[in-house]
Amino acid sequence: MNPLTEVLDGRWAEVRRDVRAQMENSAQPQDYGLDREQHRAQVLDQLHELAQTGRPQLGFPAEYGGKGDIGGSIVAFEMLALGDLSVMVKAGVQWGLFGGAVELLGTRRHHERYLRQIMDLELPGCFAMTEYGHGSDVQNLRTTATYDPATQEFVVHTPDVSARKEYIGNAARDGRMAAVFAQLITGGESRGVHAFLVPIRDEDGGALPGVTIEDCGHKAGLNGVDNGRLTFDQVRIPRTALLNRYGDVAEDGTYSSPIESDGRRFFTMLGTLVRGRISVAGSAGSATKRALAIAVRYGDRRRQFEKPGTDDEVVVLDYLGHQRKLLPALATTYALHFAQEELVAALDELQNTAEPDERARRELESHAAGVKAVATWHATSTIQAAREACGGAGYLAENILPQLKADTDVFTTFEGDNTVLLQLVAKGLLTSYKQEVQDLRPIETVRFLAEQVVDVVIERTSARKVIERIMDASPRRDDEDSLYDRAWQISMFEDREEHVLDSLVKRLRRAGRDNGFEVFNSAQDHVLRAGRVHVDRIVLEAFVGAIDRCTDPDTKALLERVCDLYALANIEADRAWFLEHGRFTAQRGKAVVAAVNELCAELRPRARELVDAFAVPERFLRAPILAD
């Protein structure tokens, strides 16, 4: 095996190899001639095939027929995104969102009754959280589940059109049950959002009484996924349909919870579903790798314009402009791959720990939100660049890239809108995420944040000891060669993060009782920047940690140069900030640009090697533009 592939495959290399083999031998590349219903039928058939492989069972508890390998399940899921993304998304709805809700929010009675059916795809399900009027603001969902002690039932109801469940995967065609998120009301008091298992179809596929199901219709992409709308009219479900790990209702209507604070309970419930964000980030990475593999291979064979003094046309990847389109994006894809690997390992450790460390849980949620945002934005921009790098041929459906563009576009807004997620990251930086902040009103929250003294923003990462060793060993230099000094690069990322956060705190200190929202809103661009530069730094650290673990000298040297390109391209893209804040001179800024050009030229002969290391199954790269 390619030693570079071995580094990329990492801890779950066996899972990656198994998925590649299965995809190469049985999974079908997307047929662009299928209509929507044919595509949906094909995707469902592929899900049944997938269920037979046993991989959907990877992340579920062994006592219910699973294999207890949470990290392996996420890796297997993200590998599906090397193929038809509709298969990946529908699998994510069934086993990640619906199955994950039952496992992580339910208790033994739900596990014993449903988990095996979910794993085997005997019970196709939905994850009904998003509403027409509330997407990101989950805490204020309007669907209600009111307890009736006389019948010991919850009455699930959609009070108005804004409460209609919208964009729900598996709802339009195949789902028979939904995990419905609704305001739990008992004894006339609302106890916040909880999840309930609500049957939506009978065995013959018809909508059950009180349930209205509509098809969302044709979408820009992912048309193999049957997204639908759900409306409930006084639908009665048994008391035991409440997924009651974090909140329960007794027969007489008495509410109880192991978490006293309604706010903290809500965020704890959402935190258990962090697996979805990590999976989306990894899937975006897989789609990006496929696009880059196509574009780099094409650029390595396509010729355009004669070189003066010769009769030979130039290979387009030899042009600096073409290298600039693809190679910095390729370096960032490597960096995000290693950040994703750290996320998966952290989640696997955390969810296999009986009493997980609270700080580790908060950091994981923050990193998952940030990496998901950055990875999906990167997918959108990189797949577009790959399309352009293939010219008009890249616009033909047969050459895969247009469908990759369409199918990944929604990644930036599902499993959390990226703008909202970066605010979540910034919030984690601004506070120690103390429990009491969860119960504060928005204005009170702003005042709380503004009063905090931010002494340390560089929290623990798995590579932190490596970073400290590099920083301690490197003299501080300010010459041309220092651009390639890892300590200098790290210091630029760290200094930027600390300055942005410190200046943000100073702005928020102006918040008072009557102007909290206005102050926070006027600083929102600053908030988002704080989240973004934080993610950039942890991604760089993940790359540095991966290089440190690499034992093959040649592979390590290559990764060092790819990491240089990631770091310097990031600094180049933000050099206006570094210049405005006196972090380097205009001359140094020009030197950064020159260094990126030099690295592109140096890595150009290795570009094919770098994309081949992703080991995308060849049948998913069979585009006519790559045919001999």
Phi, psi and omega per residue, in radians:
M1 nan 2.536 3.046
N2 -0.948 2.172 -3.125
P3 -1.048 -0.484 3.089
L4 -1.204 -0.665 3.070
T5 -1.113 -0.664 3.117
E6 -1.059 -0.717 3.116
V7 -1.136 -0.773 -3.124
L8 -1.158 -0.662 -3.103
D9 -1.196 -0.563 2.972
G10 1.037 -2.526 -2.996
R11 -1.104 -0.616 -3.093
W12 -1.818 0.709 -3.105
A13 -1.033 -0.684 -3.107
E14 -1.122 -0.707 3.093
V15 -1.084 -0.779 3.142
R16 -1.065 -0.758 3.137
R17 -1.112 -0.721 -3.137
D18 -1.113 -0.752 -3.135
V19 -1.149 -0.724 3.109
R20 -1.040 -0.780 -3.114
A21 -1.100 -0.758 -3.132
Q22 -1.130 -0.729 -3.140
M23 -1.174 -0.663 -3.135
E24 -1.156 -0.586 -3.028
N25 -1.671 -0.427 -3.026
S26 -2.369 -0.682 -3.077
A27 -1.115 2.414 -3.072
Q28 -1.646 2.276 2.972
P29 -1.064 2.709 -3.078
Q30 -1.120 2.336 3.077
D31 -1.648 1.937 -3.049
Y32 -1.317 -0.088 3.112
G33 -1.575 -0.091 -3.118
L34 -1.306 2.490 2.971
D35 -1.425 3.104 -2.999
R36 -1.056 -0.793 -3.093
E37 -1.205 -0.647 3.070
Q38 -1.115 -0.723 3.129
H39 -1.114 -0.767 3.114
R40 -1.058 -0.727 3.131
A41 -1.128 -0.736 3.124
Q42 -1.095 -0.746 -3.136
V43 -1.110 -0.734 3.106
L44 -1.101 -0.707 3.092
D45 -1.047 -0.735 -3.139
Q46 -1.173 -0.563 3.076
L47 -1.151 -0.697 3.086
H48 -1.111 -0.691 3.063
E49 -1.078 -0.734 3.141
L50 -1.105 -0.695 3.123
A51 -1.045 -0.578 -3.118
Q52 -1.275 -0.335 -3.138
T53 -1.316 -0.346 -3.101
G54 1.542 -0.133 -3.109
R55 -1.181 -0.596 3.073
P56 -1.071 -0.369 3.127
Q57 -1.378 -0.207 -3.019
L58 -0.885 -0.821 -2.986
G59 -1.553 -0.083 -3.087
F60 -1.567 2.771 -3.093
P61 -1.075 2.473 -3.100
A62 -1.087 -0.563 -3.074
E63 -1.186 -0.231 3.109
Y64 -1.983 0.304 3.102
G65 1.752 0.035 3.096
G66 -1.534 -2.969 -3.094
K67 -2.143 -0.012 3.030
G68 1.122 0.386 -3.133
D69 -1.886 1.497 -3.058
I70 -1.142 -0.801 3.128
G71 -1.070 -0.755 3.129
G72 -1.079 -0.621 -3.129
S73 -1.181 -0.659 3.125
I74 -1.210 -0.725 3.119
V75 -1.093 -0.764 3.113
A76 -1.070 -0.695 -3.141
F77 -1.133 -0.827 -3.087
E78 -1.173 -0.486 3.095
M79 -1.159 -0.497 3.097
L80 -1.042 -0.439 -3.098
A81 -1.281 -0.062 2.987
L82 -1.291 -0.248 3.135
G83 -1.974 -2.412 -3.132
D84 -1.212 2.034 -3.064
L85 -1.199 -0.360 3.060
S86 -1.143 -0.628 3.088
V87 -1.123 -0.786 3.140
M88 -1.054 -0.807 -3.079
V89 -1.181 -0.753 -3.135
K90 -1.153 -0.645 3.050
A91 -1.112 -0.691 3.125
G92 -1.124 -0.662 3.091
V93 -1.124 -0.825 -3.047
Q94 -1.196 -0.936 -2.993
W95 -1.718 -0.477 3.139
G96 -1.510 -0.944 -3.056
L97 -1.469 -1.017 -3.132
F98 -1.141 -0.932 3.121
G99 -1.095 -0.689 3.126
G100 -1.130 -0.659 3.100
A101 -1.112 -0.780 3.135
V102 -1.101 -0.778 -3.107
E103 -1.201 -0.845 -2.948
L104 -1.551 -0.413 3.116
L105 -1.841 -0.281 3.130
G106 -1.610 -3.119 3.117
T107 -2.204 -3.029 -2.996
R108 -0.912 -0.690 -3.086
R109 -1.093 -0.579 3.096
H110 -1.351 -0.699 -3.125
H111 -1.084 -0.819 -3.096
E112 -1.145 -0.592 -3.069
R113 -1.452 -0.591 -2.916
Y114 -2.062 -0.486 -2.927
L115 -1.068 -0.748 3.134
R116 -1.102 -0.704 3.118
Q117 -1.128 -0.637 3.122
I118 -1.201 -0.793 -3.130
M119 -1.070 -0.686 -3.088
D120 -1.487 -0.019 -3.105
L121 1.157 0.402 3.012
E122 -1.317 -0.424 3.113
L123 -2.138 1.568 3.082
P124 -1.228 2.366 -3.044
G125 -2.356 3.020 -3.118
C126 -2.222 2.848 3.076
F127 -2.119 1.690 -2.971
A128 -1.750 1.411 3.097
M129 -1.855 -0.994 -3.028
T130 -1.063 2.383 3.064
E131 -2.055 2.790 -3.117
Y132 -0.994 -0.680 -3.107
G133 -1.665 -0.192 -3.118
H134 -2.476 1.924 3.079
G135 -1.796 -1.236 -3.127
S136 -1.300 -0.531 -3.080
D137 -1.490 1.230 -3.052
V138 -1.138 -0.559 -3.075
Q139 -1.083 -0.390 -3.105
N140 -1.935 0.505 3.017
L141 -0.969 2.614 -3.038
R142 -1.856 -0.252 3.054
T143 -1.045 2.416 -3.102
T144 -2.030 2.610 2.998
A145 -2.282 1.718 -3.013
T146 -1.744 2.216 -3.083
Y147 -1.417 2.336 3.096
D148 -1.962 1.750 -3.078
P149 -1.135 -0.413 -3.127
A150 -1.118 -0.618 -3.128
T151 -1.945 -0.064 -3.061
Q152 0.958 0.858 3.139
E153 -2.324 2.708 2.927
F154 -1.695 2.487 3.083
V155 -1.905 1.907 -3.087
V156 -1.588 2.253 -3.014
H157 -2.524 2.485 3.029
T158 -1.764 1.840 -3.007
P159 -1.273 -0.462 -3.134
D160 -2.791 3.077 -3.034
V161 -1.123 -0.518 -3.131
S162 -1.171 -0.314 -3.131
A163 -1.630 -0.004 3.119
R164 -1.085 2.309 3.092
K165 -1.268 2.221 -2.921
E166 -2.178 2.558 3.060
Y167 1.112 0.540 -3.000
I168 -1.451 1.993 3.116
G169 -1.116 2.484 -3.125
N170 1.354 -0.086 -3.031
A171 -1.394 -0.670 -2.962
A172 -1.228 -0.429 -2.983
R173 -2.361 -0.811 -2.869
D174 -1.957 -0.428 -3.018
G175 -1.200 2.451 3.083
R176 -1.975 -0.248 3.113
M177 -2.530 2.614 3.118
A178 -2.230 2.433 2.919
A179 -1.492 1.800 -3.004
V180 -1.741 2.190 3.096
F181 -1.629 2.163 -3.038
A182 -2.587 2.818 3.060
Q183 -1.296 2.059 3.125
L184 -1.397 2.158 3.132
I185 -2.132 2.169 3.084
T186 -2.502 2.411 -3.096
G187 1.055 0.496 3.137
G188 1.360 0.090 -3.096
E189 -2.070 2.363 3.081
S190 -1.482 2.303 3.117
R191 -1.919 0.341 3.072
G192 1.568 -3.101 -3.056
V193 -1.328 2.268 3.035
H194 -2.329 2.950 -3.134
A195 -1.894 2.446 -3.108
F196 -2.302 2.508 3.072
L197 -1.594 2.014 -3.058
V198 -2.122 2.006 3.034
P199 -1.099 2.413 -3.116
I200 -2.108 -0.325 3.139
R201 -2.380 2.680 3.031
D202 -1.539 -3.112 -3.080
E203 -1.109 -0.416 -3.137
D204 -1.579 0.011 3.103
G205 1.602 0.046 3.135
G206 -1.467 2.579 3.108
A207 -1.134 2.398 3.141
L208 -1.305 2.787 -3.136
P209 -0.949 2.342 3.120
G210 1.489 -0.155 -3.141
V211 -1.827 2.172 3.062
T212 -1.910 2.225 -3.111
I213 -2.095 2.233 3.072
E214 -2.155 2.691 3.098
D215 -1.598 2.310 3.102
C216 -1.211 -0.263 3.090
G217 1.462 -2.863 -3.058
H218 -1.241 2.352 3.136
K219 -1.980 2.994 3.098
A220 -1.105 -0.551 3.128
G221 -2.714 -3.072 3.100
L222 0.960 0.725 -3.099
N223 -1.377 -0.024 2.969
G224 -1.421 -0.089 3.101
V225 -1.794 2.248 -3.054
D226 -1.552 1.326 3.102
N227 -1.243 2.399 -3.113
G228 -2.503 3.097 3.110
R229 -2.006 2.456 -3.138
L230 -2.161 2.300 3.062
T231 -2.259 2.418 -3.075
F232 -2.086 2.273 3.126
D233 -2.048 1.601 3.092
Q234 0.934 0.849 -3.126
V235 -1.436 2.178 -3.100
R236 -1.682 2.329 3.095
I237 -2.323 2.681 -3.109
P238 -1.173 2.741 3.123
R239 -0.955 -0.614 -3.089
T240 -1.283 -0.080 3.092
A241 -1.324 -0.219 3.053
L242 -1.196 2.213 3.025
L243 -1.347 1.802 -2.769
N244 -1.894 0.506 3.110
R245 -1.121 -0.661 -3.060
Y246 -1.947 -0.035 3.091
G247 -2.925 2.377 -3.077
D248 -2.385 2.792 3.108
V249 -2.208 2.148 3.126
A250 -1.293 2.988 -3.107
E251 -0.990 -0.623 -3.113
D252 -1.475 0.040 3.106
G253 1.686 0.009 3.128
T254 -1.212 2.276 -3.135
Y255 -1.650 2.472 3.090
S256 -2.506 2.664 -3.140
S257 -2.729 2.515 3.041
P258 -1.249 -0.188 3.127
I259 -2.045 2.002 -3.019
E260 -1.188 -0.731 -3.076
S261 -1.305 2.207 3.095
D262 -1.074 -0.721 -3.129
G263 -1.144 -0.804 -3.123
R264 -1.174 -0.607 3.088
R265 -1.077 -0.763 -3.132
F266 -1.058 -0.836 -3.105
F267 -1.222 -0.511 3.059
T268 -1.172 -0.731 3.096
M269 -1.049 -0.815 -3.140
L270 -1.164 -0.606 -3.129
G271 -1.095 -0.524 3.141
T272 -1.191 -0.303 -3.100
L273 -1.710 0.316 -3.116
V274 -1.084 -0.378 -3.132
R275 -0.953 -0.621 -3.123
G276 -1.114 -0.748 3.137
R277 -1.143 -0.697 3.124
I278 -1.127 -0.691 3.131
S279 -1.136 -0.703 3.131
V280 -1.141 -0.715 3.116
A281 -1.056 -0.779 3.131
G282 -1.149 -0.669 3.132
S283 -1.169 -0.685 3.062
A284 -1.053 -0.683 3.098
G285 -1.102 -0.708 3.138
S286 -1.124 -0.773 3.118
A287 -1.103 -0.668 3.112
T288 -1.113 -0.733 3.119
K289 -1.080 -0.725 3.127
R290 -1.101 -0.758 3.123
A291 -1.100 -0.762 3.137
L292 -1.157 -0.648 3.112
A293 -1.062 -0.735 3.124
I294 -1.172 -0.849 -3.050
A295 -1.165 -0.710 -3.141
V296 -1.213 -0.739 3.101
R297 -1.070 -0.734 3.130
Y298 -1.146 -0.781 3.137
G299 -1.118 -0.394 -3.127
D300 -1.461 -0.146 -3.112
R301 -2.151 -0.448 -3.105
R302 -1.288 2.318 3.129
R303 -2.028 2.558 -3.104
Q304 -2.734 2.171 3.088
F305 1.266 2.380 3.134
E306 -1.363 2.521 3.023
K307 -1.376 2.249 -3.099
P308 -0.917 2.368 3.102
G309 1.500 0.029 3.129
T310 -2.358 2.963 3.049
D311 -1.743 0.073 -3.065
D312 -1.631 2.404 2.989
E313 -1.429 2.633 -3.047
V314 -1.499 2.358 2.999
V315 -1.164 2.239 -2.960
V316 -1.102 -0.463 3.125
L317 -1.242 -0.175 3.060
D318 -1.408 -0.247 3.086
Y319 -1.360 2.333 -3.141
L320 -1.015 -0.705 3.139
G321 -1.029 -0.662 3.118
H322 -1.234 -0.725 3.084
Q323 -1.047 -0.705 -3.140
R324 -1.103 -0.579 3.093
K325 -1.143 -0.671 -2.899
L326 -1.908 -0.672 -2.947
L327 -1.299 -0.738 3.028
P328 -1.060 -0.650 3.077
A329 -1.126 -0.649 3.086
L330 -1.127 -0.727 3.114
A331 -1.102 -0.724 3.109
T332 -1.140 -0.621 3.096
T333 -1.097 -0.715 3.046
Y334 -1.070 -0.817 -3.112
A335 -1.042 -0.795 -3.138
L336 -1.186 -0.534 3.072
H337 -1.043 -0.799 -3.118
F338 -1.240 -0.566 3.052
A339 -1.151 -0.697 3.090
Q340 -1.097 -0.714 3.120
E341 -1.041 -0.708 3.103
E342 -1.152 -0.700 3.117
L343 -1.065 -0.819 -3.113
V344 -1.078 -0.773 3.130
A345 -1.106 -0.707 3.135
A346 -1.139 -0.735 3.124
L347 -1.145 -0.748 3.138
D348 -1.032 -0.760 3.134
E349 -1.173 -0.758 -3.067
L350 -1.151 -0.794 -3.065
Q351 -1.410 -0.087 3.005
N352 -1.800 0.170 3.132
T353 -1.811 2.264 -3.094
A354 -1.068 -0.779 3.120
E355 -2.204 1.463 -3.064
P356 -1.139 2.564 3.098
D357 -1.155 2.256 -3.057
E358 -1.124 -0.686 3.135
R359 -1.149 -0.721 3.118
A360 -1.091 -0.661 3.125
R361 -1.132 -0.767 -3.140
R362 -1.117 -0.744 -3.136
E363 -1.124 -0.689 3.115
L364 -1.089 -0.791 3.136
E365 -1.068 -0.725 3.137
S366 -1.159 -0.824 -3.129
H367 -1.134 -0.678 3.122
A368 -1.091 -0.754 3.122
A369 -1.100 -0.802 -3.080
G370 -1.206 -0.781 -3.129
V371 -1.177 -0.643 3.081
K372 -1.049 -0.790 -3.133
A373 -1.087 -0.873 -3.070
V374 -1.183 -0.717 -3.101
A375 -1.163 -0.651 -3.117
T376 -1.344 -0.643 3.014
W377 -1.098 -0.709 3.110
H378 -1.095 -0.707 3.103
A379 -1.050 -0.797 -3.126
T380 -1.047 -0.837 -3.095
S381 -1.255 -0.656 -3.079
T382 -1.276 -0.712 3.111
I383 -1.137 -0.631 3.041
Q384 -1.101 -0.779 3.121
A385 -1.093 -0.690 3.113
A386 -1.117 -0.709 3.095
R387 -1.056 -0.831 -3.135
E388 -1.118 -0.627 -3.127
A389 -1.170 -0.272 3.095
C390 -1.801 0.173 3.057
G391 1.047 -2.621 -3.136
G392 -1.102 -0.556 3.119
A393 -1.078 -0.532 3.128
G394 -1.222 -0.185 3.136
Y395 -1.593 -0.141 3.137
L396 -1.431 2.338 -3.119
A397 -1.006 -0.603 -3.101
E398 -1.072 -0.370 -3.134
N399 -1.673 0.284 2.842
I400 1.346 -0.666 -2.967
L401 -1.069 -0.692 3.126
P402 -1.051 -0.687 3.136
Q403 -1.233 -0.609 3.049
L404 -1.067 -0.715 3.091
K405 -1.045 -0.877 -3.063
A406 -1.160 -0.726 -3.050
D407 -1.267 -0.524 -3.099
T408 -1.611 -0.175 -3.059
D409 -1.001 -0.696 -3.092
V410 -1.271 -0.229 -3.120
F411 -1.026 -0.483 -3.095
T412 -1.263 -0.243 -3.115
T413 -2.170 -0.152 3.045
F414 -1.757 2.804 -2.921
E415 1.012 0.568 3.115
G416 1.914 2.127 3.047
D417 -1.092 2.316 -3.017
N418 -1.032 -0.650 3.121
T419 -1.109 -0.738 3.115
V420 -1.159 -0.674 -3.118
L421 -1.134 -0.690 3.105
L422 -1.163 -0.559 3.032
Q423 -1.136 -0.633 3.076
L424 -1.089 -0.718 3.095
V425 -1.074 -0.816 -3.122
A426 -1.099 -0.665 3.110
K427 -1.065 -0.723 3.103
G428 -1.100 -0.570 3.093
L429 -1.284 -0.655 -3.048
L430 -1.291 -0.389 -3.105
T431 -2.258 2.937 2.992
S432 -1.510 0.238 -3.132
Y433 0.944 0.752 3.134
K434 -1.083 2.563 -3.029
Q435 -1.067 -0.581 -3.047
E436 -1.161 -0.379 -3.116
V437 -1.161 -0.407 -3.076
Q438 -1.149 -0.433 -3.094
D439 -1.653 -0.027 -3.091
L440 -1.419 2.602 3.016
R441 -1.249 2.839 -3.086
P442 -0.902 -0.773 -3.120
I443 -1.176 -0.696 3.116
E444 -1.135 -0.623 3.124
T445 -1.086 -0.763 3.136
V446 -1.064 -0.749 3.128
R447 -1.125 -0.689 3.127
F448 -1.077 -0.805 -3.126
L449 -1.069 -0.751 -3.042
A450 -1.160 -0.419 -3.084
E451 -1.535 -0.131 -3.102
Q452 -1.359 2.514 3.050
V453 -1.720 2.015 -3.083
V454 -1.567 1.708 -3.127
D455 -1.549 -0.657 -3.061
V456 -2.338 2.182 3.080
V457 -1.985 -0.170 -3.113
I458 -1.590 1.584 -3.104
E459 -1.438 -3.119 -3.094
R460 -1.220 2.393 2.868
T461 -2.331 2.873 -3.088
S462 -1.130 -0.383 -3.112
A463 -1.676 0.090 -2.982
R464 -1.072 -0.684 3.136
K465 -1.145 -0.652 3.086
V466 -1.104 -0.765 3.140
I467 -1.046 -0.811 -3.122
E468 -1.099 -0.649 3.114
R469 -1.136 -0.731 3.122
I470 -1.117 -0.766 -3.107
M471 -1.143 -0.695 -3.125
D472 -1.205 -0.540 -3.041
A473 -1.505 -0.250 -3.007
S474 -1.779 2.243 3.025
P475 -1.245 2.610 3.123
R476 -1.375 2.041 -3.096
R477 -2.123 2.818 3.116
D478 -2.412 0.643 3.102
D479 -1.854 -3.106 -3.084
E480 -1.070 -0.708 -3.091
D481 -1.156 -0.360 -3.103
S482 -1.166 -0.321 3.084
L483 -1.048 -0.533 -3.135
Y484 -1.647 0.083 3.118
D485 -1.449 2.126 -3.051
R486 -1.083 -0.620 3.136
A487 -1.102 -0.698 3.116
W488 -1.128 -0.763 3.135
Q489 -1.063 -0.807 3.138
I490 -1.080 -0.729 -3.114
S491 -1.116 -0.608 3.093
M492 -1.110 -0.774 3.135
F493 -1.153 -0.764 -3.117
E494 -1.176 -0.776 -3.100
D495 -1.109 -0.717 3.116
R496 -1.075 -0.792 -3.125
E497 -1.088 -0.808 -3.107
E498 -1.122 -0.725 -3.121
H499 -1.159 -0.798 -3.116
V500 -1.067 -0.740 -3.127
L501 -1.203 -0.756 -3.134
D502 -1.070 -0.776 -3.138
S503 -1.199 -0.536 3.084
L504 -1.157 -0.769 3.117
V505 -1.034 -0.718 3.136
K506 -1.102 -0.659 3.112
R507 -1.165 -0.696 -3.074
L508 -1.291 -0.285 3.123
R509 -1.154 -0.236 3.115
R510 -1.374 -0.108 -3.088
A511 -1.236 2.362 3.056
G512 -2.191 -2.976 -3.090
R513 -1.090 -0.630 -3.009
D514 -1.769 -0.111 -3.084
N515 -2.248 0.331 -3.062
G516 -1.013 -0.842 -3.115
F517 -1.109 -0.780 -3.091
E518 -1.075 -0.743 -3.137
V519 -1.136 -0.791 -3.128
F520 -1.130 -0.758 -3.103
N521 -1.136 -0.666 -3.139
S522 -1.218 -0.320 3.130
A523 -1.817 0.218 -3.018
Q524 -1.081 -0.654 3.096
D525 -1.062 -0.649 3.120
H526 -1.203 -0.696 3.096
V527 -1.029 -0.838 -3.120
L528 -1.125 -0.650 3.111
R529 -1.142 -0.682 3.111
A530 -1.057 -0.744 3.102
G531 -1.116 -0.738 -3.079
R532 -1.166 -0.815 -3.099
V533 -1.201 -0.471 3.042
H534 -1.135 -0.807 3.139
V535 -1.106 -0.732 3.108
D536 -0.973 -0.707 -3.123
R537 -1.197 -0.751 -3.125
I538 -1.228 -0.493 3.066
V539 -1.178 -0.758 3.082
L540 -1.056 -0.752 3.132
E541 -1.087 -0.670 3.116
A542 -1.101 -0.696 3.117
F543 -1.117 -0.790 3.131
V544 -1.055 -0.723 3.120
G545 -1.114 -0.674 3.126
A546 -1.143 -0.712 3.097
I547 -1.080 -0.710 -3.128
D548 -1.103 -0.558 3.141
R549 -1.397 -0.277 -3.074
C550 -1.271 2.300 -3.073
T551 -1.829 -0.294 3.132
D552 -1.454 2.091 -3.024
P553 -1.042 -0.762 -3.102
D554 -1.167 -0.748 3.122
T555 -1.125 -0.703 3.141
K556 -1.097 -0.742 -3.141
A557 -1.107 -0.710 3.108
L558 -1.115 -0.780 3.129
L559 -1.104 -0.590 3.087
E560 -1.032 -0.753 -3.121
R561 -1.251 -0.638 3.080
V562 -1.116 -0.687 3.105
C563 -1.149 -0.684 3.048
D564 -0.984 -0.779 -3.116
L565 -1.138 -0.726 3.090
Y566 -1.036 -0.866 -3.059
A567 -1.136 -0.824 -3.056
L568 -1.285 -0.585 3.068
A569 -1.154 -0.617 3.085
N570 -1.149 -0.791 3.118
I571 -1.129 -0.718 3.119
E572 -1.041 -0.788 -3.123
A573 -1.099 -0.416 -3.093
D574 -2.009 0.384 -3.019
R575 -1.174 -0.364 3.060
A576 -1.054 -0.702 3.132
W577 -1.148 -0.793 -3.102
F578 -1.111 -0.622 3.100
L579 -1.251 -0.804 -3.134
E580 -1.040 -0.562 -3.063
H581 -1.789 0.242 3.000
G582 1.201 0.408 -3.125
R583 -1.372 -0.478 2.923
F584 -2.699 2.944 -3.066
T585 -1.477 2.963 3.069
A586 -1.060 -0.638 3.114
Q587 -1.114 -0.724 3.117
R588 -1.160 -0.628 3.089
G589 -1.071 -0.729 3.086
K590 -1.136 -0.625 3.122
A591 -1.141 -0.598 3.094
V592 -1.116 -0.769 3.108
V593 -1.039 -0.810 3.140
A594 -1.082 -0.659 -3.135
A595 -1.157 -0.669 3.087
V596 -1.103 -0.736 3.088
N597 -1.057 -0.760 3.132
E598 -1.089 -0.721 3.141
L599 -1.174 -0.662 3.077
C600 -1.053 -0.780 3.128
A601 -1.128 -0.695 -3.122
E602 -1.183 -0.657 -3.083
L603 -1.544 -0.214 -3.114
R604 -0.946 -0.779 3.130
P605 -1.144 -0.287 -3.117
R606 -1.793 0.056 -3.027
A607 -1.046 -0.819 -3.140
R608 -1.077 -0.714 3.099
E609 -1.060 -0.699 -3.108
L610 -1.180 -0.683 3.123
V611 -1.389 -0.570 3.098
D612 -1.119 -0.475 3.129
A613 -1.126 -0.354 3.072
F614 -1.170 -0.346 3.093
A615 0.958 0.780 3.025
V616 -1.147 2.246 3.124
P617 -0.903 2.318 -3.007
E618 -1.031 -0.555 -3.109
R619 -1.161 -0.314 3.106
F620 -1.641 0.107 3.046
L621 -2.061 0.254 -3.083
R622 -1.459 1.259 3.068
A623 -1.730 2.461 3.132
P624 -0.935 -0.563 -3.139
I625 -1.174 -0.239 3.126
L626 -1.834 0.007 -3.101
A627 -1.263 2.510 3.110
D628 -1.258 nan nan
